[in-house]
Amino acid sequence: MKQAVALTLQGRVQNVGFRFSAKRKAEELDVKGFVKNQIDGTVYIEAEGEPETVNKFISWCHEGPPSAIVEKVNKETIPVNGYKQFVIK
């Protein structure tokens, strides 16, 4: 049974390759959804897949790529949307 989450990441998460690294990690874990920068400096992600892989992806998001400094991750459970891939918006 798939699960889906919406994540909002705060800290130094823009201009550090976060979206590209998140896409790579999501594809590695077979997580579907999207990632995008927000105007307020946060990164917003919708991710869905098997609970184990989504949880691994969430754990990765707490660290991000080497140059990121993730200060806070807000997580919300959302309905599964049936995404076919993981994209950067």
Secondary structure as GFF3:
##gff-version 3
##sequence-region A 1 89
A	DSSP	beta_strand	3	12	.	.	.	ID=ss1
A	DSSP	alpha_helix	18	29	.	.	.	ID=ss2
A	DSSP	beta_strand	32	37	.	.	.	ID=ss3
A	DSSP	beta_strand	43	49	.	.	.	ID=ss4
A	DSSP	alpha_helix	51	61	.	.	.	ID=ss5
A	DSSP	beta_strand	69	78	.	.	.	ID=ss6
A	DSSP	beta_strand	86	88	.	.	.	ID=ss7
###
